[in-house]
Amino acid sequence: MPKAHSDRFDDWMTGAEAAQLMSERSGHAIGPDYVRWLGNHGKLTTRKLSERAKLYLRRDCERYVVSTVRGPKPRQAKRAA
């Protein structure tokens, strides 16, 4: 995701809130650990609050599509073919 920064607190959410939002949108359970993994691998924009706490950009969490199928996403599969 692009590194867009926002100073409005409402534009950011905790890992638990992001997991709940992604779970509702995907139709299956998403844990905060997976949200943290996405943030660590550059899939979600993060903002570090302290050594133990991060916030995730709400816009990125709303746009990210979590699939139930492991492996390449459909868009990536088309490029590979």
C-alpha positions as CSV (number, residue, x, y, z in Angstrom):
1,M,0.0,0.0,0.0
2,P,1.2,3.5,-0.6
3,K,2.8,5.3,2.3
4,A,0.1,7.9,2.9
5,H,0.2,9.6,6.3
6,S,-2.7,11.1,8.1
7,D,-2.6,13.1,11.3
8,R,-6.3,12.6,12.1
9,F,-6.8,10.1,14.8
10,D,-10.0,8.9,13.3
11,D,-8.1,7.7,10.2
12,W,-6.3,5.1,12.3
13,M,-7.4,1.9,14.1
14,T,-5.9,-0.6,16.5
15,G,-5.0,-4.2,15.4
16,A,-8.1,-5.6,17.2
17,E,-10.4,-3.1,15.4
18,A,-8.8,-3.8,12.1
19,A,-9.2,-7.6,12.6
20,Q,-12.8,-7.1,13.4
21,L,-13.4,-4.9,10.3
22,M,-11.6,-7.4,8.1
23,S,-13.5,-10.3,9.6
24,E,-16.8,-8.7,8.9
25,R,-15.8,-7.8,5.3
26,S,-14.3,-11.2,4.4
27,G,-16.9,-13.5,6.1
28,H,-14.4,-15.5,8.1
29,A,-12.3,-14.9,11.3
30,I,-9.2,-12.7,11.0
31,G,-7.0,-12.3,14.0
32,P,-4.9,-9.4,15.2
33,D,-1.8,-11.5,14.5
34,Y,-2.6,-11.6,10.8
35,V,-3.2,-7.8,10.8
36,R,0.2,-7.4,12.4
37,W,1.8,-9.6,9.8
38,L,0.2,-7.5,7.0
39,G,1.6,-4.4,8.6
40,N,5.1,-5.9,9.1
41,H,5.2,-7.0,5.4
42,G,4.1,-3.6,4.0
43,K,0.5,-4.6,3.0
44,L,-1.0,-2.1,5.5
45,T,0.3,1.4,6.5
46,T,1.2,1.5,10.1
47,R,2.0,4.1,12.7
48,K,4.1,3.2,15.7
49,L,2.7,4.4,19.1
50,S,5.1,2.7,21.4
51,E,7.4,-0.3,21.5
52,R,4.3,-2.5,21.7
53,A,1.5,-0.7,20.0
54,K,0.8,0.1,16.4
55,L,-2.1,1.7,14.6
56,Y,-3.2,0.8,11.1
57,L,-4.6,3.2,8.5
58,R,-8.3,2.6,8.2
59,R,-8.4,3.2,4.5
60,D,-5.9,0.3,3.9
61,C,-7.9,-2.0,6.2
62,E,-11.1,-1.3,4.3
63,R,-9.5,-1.9,0.9
64,Y,-7.5,-5.0,1.7
65,V,-9.3,-8.2,0.5
66,V,-8.6,-11.3,2.6
67,S,-9.2,-14.5,0.7
68,T,-10.1,-17.9,2.2
69,V,-7.9,-19.7,-0.4
70,R,-4.2,-19.9,0.2
71,G,-1.8,-19.1,-2.6
72,P,-1.7,-16.3,-5.2
73,K,-4.6,-13.8,-5.3
74,P,-6.7,-14.0,-8.5
75,R,-5.1,-10.8,-9.8
76,Q,-1.6,-12.3,-9.3
77,A,-2.5,-15.6,-10.9
78,K,-3.5,-13.7,-14.1
79,R,-0.1,-12.0,-14.3
80,A,1.7,-15.4,-13.8
81,A,-0.2,-17.0,-16.7
